[in-house]
Amino acid sequence: MTLDQFLGLVGFAFVTSVTPGPNNLMLMASGANFGLRRTLPHMAGISLGHAFMALLVGLGLGAALAAVPQAKMALKVAAVVYMLWLAWKMAHASAPGDGKAGGRPLTFLQAAAFQWVNPKAWAMAIGAMAAYANSGGWPQVAMVAGLFALINFPSVMLWAAAGQALRSVLQDPVRLRVFNYTMAFLLVVSLWPVLKV
């Protein structure tokens, strides 16, 4: 990989990691509802889960799924159902300490598993592997996946930190409810690319 290709990959990983998408919307909501510290496992699950998925895509999973239209449709249905469920949970999240049970951020494993039904994560993994690792063999595939994890973590942390910064504004239960419903709505809107394909 040349220096120009490496810098291109760094830019691609940063831009695709830091721009709005399902992961970042959920992290902002988690930061607002639970704080940055309790959202750390969620952030780590996104970064390492996506790197693992990208690695498998680069080693041939992406091509195998493209060859089986039923698998692609099953992933699409799973993505829609799971994201609608997450949006419902987000809309009905309660602030910590308000006495309601069930309010907790995603765990590391839940966030890692979410990458498999996240349309943006698939687009990022397939795009990165096609553009930067298509002729370099498994060492280059591993390097692309590892670099994504390194760049992704601080990028997604910005979203959780922004959510935490809103906590003082969201102390009012009405404002928190409006925020949670808005984040849930935006998560549902992020399904548009999946539905139109």
C-alpha positions as CSV (number, residue, x, y, z in Angstrom):
1,M,0.0,0.0,0.0
2,T,1.4,3.4,-1.0
3,L,1.4,6.4,1.2
4,D,-1.3,8.0,-0.9
5,Q,-3.5,4.8,-0.5
6,F,-2.8,4.7,3.3
7,L,-3.8,8.4,3.7
8,G,-6.9,7.7,1.5
9,L,-7.8,4.8,3.8
10,V,-7.3,7.0,6.9
11,G,-9.6,9.7,5.5
12,F,-12.2,7.1,4.4
13,A,-12.2,5.4,7.8
14,F,-12.5,8.8,9.6
15,V,-15.3,10.2,7.4
16,T,-17.4,7.1,7.4
17,S,-16.9,6.6,11.2
18,V,-17.6,10.2,12.3
19,T,-20.6,10.9,10.1
20,P,-24.2,10.3,11.3
21,G,-25.5,6.7,11.1
22,P,-27.2,4.2,13.4
23,N,-24.2,3.6,15.6
24,N,-23.5,7.3,16.2
25,L,-27.2,8.1,16.8
26,M,-27.4,5.3,19.4
27,L,-24.1,6.5,21.0
28,M,-25.4,10.1,21.3
29,A,-28.6,8.8,23.0
30,S,-26.6,6.5,25.3
31,G,-24.2,9.3,26.2
32,A,-27.2,11.5,27.1
33,N,-29.1,8.9,29.0
34,F,-26.2,7.0,30.7
35,G,-23.0,9.1,30.4
36,L,-19.7,8.5,28.7
37,R,-18.3,6.0,31.2
38,R,-21.3,3.6,31.0
39,T,-21.2,3.9,27.2
40,L,-17.6,2.8,26.9
41,P,-18.5,-0.9,26.3
42,H,-20.9,0.1,23.6
43,M,-18.2,2.2,21.9
44,A,-15.7,-0.7,22.1
45,G,-18.3,-3.1,20.8
46,I,-18.8,-0.9,17.7
47,S,-15.1,-0.5,17.0
48,L,-14.0,-4.0,17.5
49,G,-17.2,-5.6,16.2
50,H,-17.0,-3.6,12.9
51,A,-13.3,-4.4,12.5
52,F,-14.0,-8.1,12.9
53,M,-16.9,-7.9,10.4
54,A,-14.6,-6.0,8.0
55,L,-11.9,-8.6,8.4
56,L,-14.4,-11.4,7.5
57,V,-15.7,-9.4,4.5
58,G,-12.2,-8.9,3.3
59,L,-11.5,-12.6,3.6
60,G,-14.4,-13.5,1.4
61,L,-17.7,-13.3,3.4
62,G,-18.9,-10.3,1.4
63,A,-18.5,-12.1,-1.9
64,A,-20.2,-15.2,-0.5
65,L,-23.2,-13.2,0.7
66,A,-23.5,-11.4,-2.6
67,A,-23.7,-14.8,-4.3
68,V,-26.7,-15.9,-2.2
69,P,-29.6,-13.4,-2.7
70,Q,-31.6,-15.1,0.1
71,A,-28.8,-14.4,2.6
72,K,-28.8,-10.8,1.6
73,M,-32.6,-10.5,2.0
74,A,-32.4,-12.3,5.4
75,L,-29.9,-9.7,6.6
76,K,-32.0,-6.9,5.3
77,V,-35.1,-8.1,7.2
78,A,-33.1,-8.7,10.3
79,A,-31.7,-5.2,10.1
80,V,-35.1,-3.6,9.7
81,V,-36.6,-5.6,12.6
82,Y,-33.7,-5.1,14.9
83,M,-33.3,-1.4,14.2
84,L,-37.1,-0.8,14.7
85,W,-36.8,-2.6,18.1
86,L,-33.8,-0.5,19.1
87,A,-35.7,2.7,18.1
88,W,-38.6,1.7,20.3
89,K,-36.2,1.0,23.2
90,M,-34.5,4.3,22.6
91,A,-37.8,6.2,22.5
92,H,-38.8,4.7,25.8
93,A,-35.5,5.0,27.6
94,S,-35.6,6.5,31.0
95,A,-33.0,8.5,32.8
96,P,-30.8,6.6,35.2
97,G,-32.0,6.8,38.7
98,D,-35.6,7.6,37.9
99,G,-36.8,4.3,39.4
100,K,-37.7,2.6,36.2
101,A,-36.2,-0.8,35.5
102,G,-34.5,-1.8,32.3
103,G,-32.6,1.4,31.5
104,R,-29.1,0.4,30.5
105,P,-26.7,1.0,27.6
106,L,-25.8,-1.6,25.1
107,T,-23.2,-4.1,26.2
108,F,-20.0,-4.8,24.3
109,L,-21.4,-8.0,22.7
110,Q,-24.7,-6.3,21.8
111,A,-22.9,-3.5,20.1
112,A,-20.6,-5.8,18.3
113,A,-23.5,-8.0,17.1
114,F,-25.4,-4.9,15.9
115,Q,-22.7,-4.3,13.3
116,W,-24.1,-7.4,11.4
117,V,-27.5,-5.7,10.9
118,N,-26.2,-2.2,10.5
119,P,-26.4,-1.1,6.8
120,K,-23.8,1.6,7.2
121,A,-21.4,-0.8,8.8
122,W,-21.8,-3.2,5.8
123,A,-21.3,-0.3,3.3
124,M,-18.1,0.8,5.2
125,A,-16.6,-2.7,5.4
126,I,-17.4,-3.5,1.7
127,G,-16.2,-0.1,0.5
128,A,-12.9,-0.2,2.5
129,M,-12.1,-3.8,1.4
130,A,-12.9,-3.2,-2.2
131,A,-10.9,0.1,-2.4
132,Y,-7.9,-0.7,-0.2
133,A,-7.4,-4.4,0.3
134,N,-8.6,-6.1,-2.9
135,S,-5.2,-7.2,-4.1
136,G,-3.0,-7.3,-1.0
137,G,-4.0,-10.6,0.5
138,W,-4.9,-11.3,4.1
139,P,-2.1,-9.1,5.7
140,Q,-3.6,-6.1,3.9
141,V,-7.1,-7.1,4.8
142,A,-6.0,-7.4,8.5
143,M,-4.3,-4.0,8.3
144,V,-7.4,-2.3,6.8
145,A,-9.6,-3.8,9.5
146,G,-7.2,-2.9,12.3
147,L,-6.8,0.7,11.1
148,F,-10.6,1.0,11.0
149,A,-10.8,0.0,14.7
150,L,-8.1,2.5,15.7
151,I,-9.8,5.4,13.8
152,N,-13.4,4.4,14.6
153,F,-13.1,4.4,18.4
154,P,-12.2,8.1,18.9
155,S,-14.6,9.0,16.1
156,V,-17.6,7.4,17.8
157,M,-16.5,8.7,21.2
158,L,-17.2,12.2,19.9
159,W,-20.9,11.2,19.6
160,A,-21.2,9.7,23.0
161,A,-19.4,12.8,24.5
162,A,-21.8,15.1,22.7
163,G,-24.7,13.1,24.2
164,Q,-23.1,13.4,27.7
165,A,-22.7,17.2,27.1
166,L,-26.4,17.4,26.6
167,R,-27.2,15.7,30.0
168,S,-27.6,19.0,31.9
169,V,-30.0,20.3,29.3
170,L,-31.9,16.9,29.4
171,Q,-32.5,16.8,33.1
172,D,-36.0,17.9,32.5
173,P,-38.0,14.7,31.8
174,V,-40.0,16.4,28.9
175,R,-36.8,17.4,27.2
176,L,-35.3,14.0,27.7
177,R,-38.4,12.4,26.2
178,V,-38.3,14.7,23.2
179,F,-34.6,14.0,22.7
180,N,-35.1,10.2,22.9
181,Y,-38.1,10.3,20.5
182,T,-36.0,12.4,18.1
183,M,-33.1,10.0,18.2
184,A,-35.4,7.1,17.7
185,F,-37.0,8.8,14.7
186,L,-33.6,9.5,13.2
187,L,-32.6,5.9,13.7
188,V,-35.7,4.8,11.8
189,V,-35.0,7.3,9.1
190,S,-31.5,5.8,8.8
191,L,-33.2,2.6,7.5
192,W,-34.1,4.4,4.2
193,P,-31.1,3.2,2.3
194,V,-32.0,-0.4,3.2
195,L,-35.6,-0.1,2.3
196,K,-35.0,1.5,-1.1
197,V,-32.5,-1.1,-2.3
